């Protein structure tokens, strides 16, 4: 498992949520896994924004 901490808002209901930026982050994580990890893997995004999970 790879955990990615980000300062992006991950809650789609938040006014500052940026779907394009979140999708770009997910794509980058998937590319990294594809190039550097063998076998199945998962990615967990964690927002460092206060009170957001």
PyMOL commands that set and color helices and strands:
alter all, ss='L'
color gray80, all
select helices_A, chain A and resi 19-36
alter helices_A, ss='H'
color red, helices_A
select strands_A, chain A and resi 2-6+43-47
alter strands_A, ss='S'
color yellow, strands_A
deselect
rebuild
show_as cartoon
